[in-house]
Amino acid sequence: MKKQFIKSLKSGFPVDDIFYVPKRDVRERRDGGTFITFEFQDKTGKVNGIMWDHVEDAIQCCTAGGFYHVQGKFGDYQGKPQLTVTSIYPAAKEEISRDDFIATTKHDRDKLMAELMGYVAEVKEPHLARLLKSFFQDKEFVQLFYDAPAAVSVHHAYLGGLLEHTVFMTRVARTIPDVYAEINRDLLLTGIILHDVGKTKEYVYDAAIDHTNDGRLLGHLVMGHDMVRTRMADIKEFPEELGRMLLHIMLSHHGQLDFGSPKTPKFAEAIIVHFLDNLDARAAMFRETVEKNPNVKWTDFHQYLETNVYIPDRPAAPES
């Protein structure tokens, strides 16, 4: 049973436990020798590691994407946490528990799913309603949607992340047609609810979150488009124009070609899905960054938010 988690490691103390290794690189030393850099991960976070000595066996036995017993000492390098490794070797399968390596949404997933089913019931256009029911009356799909993360890292990278992300987006989306009366409410809600269904096939998360082969080669936009198109074809007389617009939302919701969308949004409902997707992802990134950086005012530069994050003072607890 795992006892040492990354979030609780203290500088100067020894480390002897199992970690997931998403990255491992062999590098050359100035004297012609080699050393290894690692990224270690568990459900509480990630930390960089380095191994200077006796690296030959480690090079042979350790590859990215595996679980390893790691021994060494936790410290810091240039002000950042670092684990200096003295020994690393593969962990046995029976020693690995998913609960140690993948976090779970802090929200009650049963309540989130019940809320989502309420939003599904709000869609009145008969063809879109039937399409949604074809997904959410499929028990196998519902279980995948209930469990799936929304990413390997960056945002909502935990069990139930996809469900949480979709519900939060839909909460906001329901208010938009009240302000912009020209918006097709049923198309917008359906596009939000289905926009990331491809993620049920993009990731594997039996012990750690990683991409499936199809996830790496095709991606969730293409897989989600195909899933929707296949179920749409089974619905009699599905309106061609409505289907075309929904499929466009599936392909365009990343918003930009260089972000993976083969098409940029071409109508209002599509751009709203993109903005809400980006809004919820970035709100989650800010939230997670604040949670991971207690007792500081400014964080290091955040690669995806493209800024250092300012952490405001927390309000004082009310006196009892």
C-alpha positions in Angstrom: 0.0 0.0 0.0 1.4 3.4 -1.0 2.3 5.6 1.9 4.3 8.5 0.5 2.5 10.9 -1.8 4.1 13.7 -3.7 2.1 16.5 -2.1 3.3 15.5 1.4 7.0 14.9 0.6 9.4 17.1 2.6 12.8 18.4 1.6 15.7 16.5 3.0 13.7 13.4 3.8 14.2 9.9 2.1 11.7 8.6 -0.4 10.9 4.9 -0.8 7.6 4.2 -2.6 5.9 3.5 -5.9 5.3 6.3 -8.5 4.0 6.5 -12.0 6.6 7.7 -14.6 5.0 9.6 -17.5 8.3 10.9 -18.7 11.9 9.5 -18.7 14.8 11.0 -20.7 18.4 9.8 -21.0 20.8 12.8 -21.3 24.6 13.3 -21.7 26.8 14.7 -18.9 29.6 17.1 -19.7 32.1 14.4 -18.9 30.6 12.1 -21.5 28.6 9.9 -19.1 24.9 9.8 -18.9 22.1 10.7 -16.4 18.4 10.3 -16.4 15.6 12.8 -15.8 12.1 11.7 -14.8 8.7 13.0 -14.1 7.0 11.2 -11.2 3.3 11.3 -10.6 0.6 10.1 -8.2 -2.9 11.3 -7.5 -1.6 14.3 -5.5 0.6 15.8 -8.2 3.9 15.6 -10.2 7.5 16.2 -9.4 10.7 16.1 -11.5 13.4 13.6 -10.7 17.1 13.1 -11.6 19.4 10.1 -11.4 23.2 10.6 -11.6 24.8 7.3 -10.6 24.4 3.7 -11.5 22.1 4.6 -14.4 22.8 1.6 -16.7 20.3 -0.8 -15.1 17.7 2.0 -14.8 18.0 2.8 -18.5 17.2 -0.8 -19.3 14.4 -1.4 -16.9 12.6 2.0 -16.8 10.6 3.4 -19.6 7.9 6.1 -19.7 4.4 4.9 -18.9 5.1 2.5 -16.1 5.0 2.1 -12.3 8.2 1.9 -10.4 9.6 1.6 -6.9 11.7 4.7 -6.4 14.3 5.3 -3.7 16.1 8.5 -3.2 16.0 11.9 -1.4 13.5 14.7 -1.8 15.0 18.2 -2.1 15.0 21.2 -4.5 16.9 22.5 -7.4 17.0 26.2 -8.3 14.0 26.7 -5.9 11.9 23.9 -7.4 11.1 20.5 -5.9 13.2 17.6 -7.2 13.6 14.0 -6.3 17.2 12.7 -6.5 16.9 9.0 -7.4 19.4 6.4 -6.1 17.4 3.3 -7.2 14.5 2.5 -9.4 12.9 -0.8 -10.5 9.5 -2.0 -11.7 6.6 -2.4 -9.3 4.5 -5.6 -9.4 1.0 -5.3 -10.7 -0.6 -6.4 -7.4 1.2 -3.5 -5.7 -0.6 -0.9 -7.8 -4.0 0.6 -6.9 -5.7 3.1 -9.1 -6.9 5.0 -6.1 -3.3 5.9 -5.4 -2.6 7.4 -8.8 -5.8 8.9 -10.2 -7.7 11.5 -8.2 -11.5 11.7 -8.4 -13.7 14.8 -8.7 -14.6 16.4 -5.4 -18.2 16.5 -6.5 -20.8 13.7 -6.0 -20.8 12.0 -9.3 -24.3 10.5 -8.8 -25.6 14.0 -8.2 -23.8 15.4 -11.3 -25.2 12.6 -13.4 -28.7 13.2 -12.1 -28.3 16.9 -12.9 -27.1 16.1 -16.4 -30.1 13.9 -17.0 -32.3 16.8 -16.1 -30.6 18.9 -18.8 -31.0 16.1 -21.3 -34.8 16.1 -20.6 -34.9 19.8 -21.3 -34.1 19.3 -25.0 -37.4 19.3 -26.8 -36.5 19.1 -30.5 -37.6 15.5 -31.1 -34.5 14.4 -33.2 -32.0 15.9 -30.8 -33.9 14.4 -27.8 -33.8 11.0 -29.4 -30.1 11.3 -30.1 -29.3 12.2 -26.5 -31.5 9.4 -25.3 -29.6 6.9 -27.5 -26.4 7.9 -25.7 -27.7 8.2 -22.1 -29.9 5.1 -22.2 -26.9 3.1 -23.2 -25.6 1.7 -19.8 -22.1 1.0 -21.1 -21.7 4.5 -22.5 -23.1 6.1 -19.3 -20.6 4.2 -17.2 -17.7 5.4 -19.4 -19.0 8.9 -19.2 -19.4 8.7 -15.4 -15.8 7.5 -15.0 -13.8 9.3 -17.7 -11.3 12.1 -17.1 -11.5 15.1 -19.3 -7.7 15.1 -19.9 -4.4 13.4 -19.1 -3.3 16.7 -17.5 -4.0 20.4 -17.7 -7.6 20.4 -16.6 -10.2 18.0 -15.1 -7.6 15.2 -15.2 -9.3 13.0 -12.7 -12.1 10.4 -12.6 -15.4 12.1 -13.2 -13.6 15.0 -14.8 -15.6 14.7 -18.1 -18.9 14.6 -16.3 -18.0 17.6 -14.1 -16.7 19.6 -17.1 -19.9 18.9 -19.1 -22.3 19.7 -16.3 -20.5 23.0 -15.4 -20.6 24.0 -19.1 -24.3 23.2 -19.4 -25.2 25.2 -16.2 -23.8 28.3 -17.9 -25.2 27.4 -21.4 -28.8 27.3 -20.2 -28.7 31.0 -19.3 -27.4 32.2 -22.7 -30.6 31.9 -24.8 -32.3 34.1 -22.2 -30.0 36.9 -23.1 -29.5 36.1 -26.8 -32.9 35.1 -28.1 -31.7 34.1 -31.5 -29.7 31.2 -30.2 -31.1 27.7 -30.8 -31.4 26.5 -27.2 -31.8 22.8 -28.1 -28.9 22.8 -30.5 -26.7 24.6 -28.0 -27.5 22.3 -25.1 -27.1 19.2 -27.2 -23.7 20.5 -28.5 -22.5 21.1 -25.0 -23.6 17.7 -23.7 -22.1 15.8 -26.5 -19.1 17.9 -27.4 -16.6 15.7 -25.6 -18.1 12.2 -25.9 -15.1 11.1 -27.8 -13.1 11.3 -24.5 -14.9 8.1 -23.4 -12.7 6.4 -26.0 -9.6 8.7 -26.0 -8.3 7.7 -22.5 -7.4 4.6 -20.6 -7.5 5.0 -16.8 -7.2 1.5 -15.3 -4.2 2.6 -13.2 -3.1 5.9 -14.6 -4.5 8.3 -17.1 -3.1 7.8 -20.6 -4.2 7.9 -24.2 -5.5 4.9 -26.0 -4.0 4.2 -29.4 -7.1 5.7 -31.1 -6.8 8.6 -28.8 -3.3 9.3 -30.0 -4.0 8.7 -33.7 -7.5 10.1 -34.1 -8.3 12.3 -31.1 -11.6 12.9 -29.3 -12.9 15.5 -31.8 -12.9 12.9 -34.7 -14.0 10.0 -32.5 -16.8 12.1 -31.0 -18.0 13.3 -34.5 -18.1 9.6 -35.6 -20.0 8.5 -32.5 -22.6 11.2 -33.0 -22.9 10.6 -36.7 -23.3 6.8 -36.3 -26.2 7.3 -33.8 -27.7 10.1 -35.8 -27.9 7.7 -38.8 -30.2 5.4 -36.8 -32.8 8.1 -36.2 -35.4 8.3 -38.9 -35.6 11.5 -40.9 -33.0 13.4 -38.9 -33.0 16.9 -40.4 -30.0 17.3 -42.7 -29.3 20.9 -41.7 -29.6 20.2 -38.0 -27.3 17.2 -38.2 -24.8 19.2 -40.2 -24.7 22.0 -37.6 -24.3 19.5 -34.7 -21.5 17.7 -36.4 -19.8 21.0 -37.1 -19.9 21.8 -33.3 -18.3 18.5 -32.6 -15.4 19.3 -34.9 -15.0 23.0 -34.2 -15.2 23.2 -30.4 -11.5 23.7 -29.9 -11.9 26.9 -31.9 -8.6 27.1 -33.8 -6.9 25.0 -36.3 -3.7 24.9 -34.3 -5.6 23.7 -31.3 -6.8 20.6 -33.2 -10.1 21.6 -34.7 -10.2 20.9 -38.4 -12.8 23.7 -38.8 -13.2 27.0 -36.9 -16.7 27.8 -35.6 -19.0 29.1 -38.3 -22.2 30.1 -36.4 -23.2 31.4 -33.1 -24.0 28.1 -31.3 -20.6 26.7 -32.3 -18.6 29.6 -31.1 -20.5 29.6 -27.8 -19.7 25.9 -27.3 -16.0 26.7 -27.9 -16.0 29.7 -25.5 -17.7 27.7 -22.8 -15.3 24.8 -23.2 -12.4 27.2 -22.9 -14.0 29.1 -20.1 -14.6 26.0 -17.9 -11.1 24.6 -18.7 -9.4 27.8 -17.8 -11.5 28.3 -14.6 -10.4 24.8 -13.6 -6.8 25.6 -14.3 -6.9 28.7 -12.2 -8.7 26.8 -9.4 -6.2 23.9 -9.4 -3.2 26.2 -9.5 -4.4 28.2 -6.5 -5.0 24.9 -4.6 -1.5 23.6 -5.4 0.2 26.8 -4.3 -0.6 27.6 -0.7 1.1 30.5 1.0 2.3 32.3 -2.1 1.1 35.4 -3.9 2.5 34.6 -7.4 3.0 31.2 -8.9 5.6 30.2 -11.5 4.7 30.9 -15.1 1.7 28.6 -16.1 2.4 27.1 -19.5 -1.3 26.8 -20.6 -2.7 30.0 -18.9 0.4 31.8 -20.3 0.8 33.9 -17.2 2.0 33.8 -13.6 -1.1 33.4 -11.4 -1.9 35.9 -8.7 -3.4 34.4 -5.6 -5.4 36.9 -3.6 -5.6 36.9 0.2 -8.1 34.5 1.6 -10.9 36.2 3.6 -10.5 35.9 7.3 -12.7 33.3 8.9 -15.6 34.9 10.8 -15.3 35.0 14.5 -17.4 32.5 16.4 
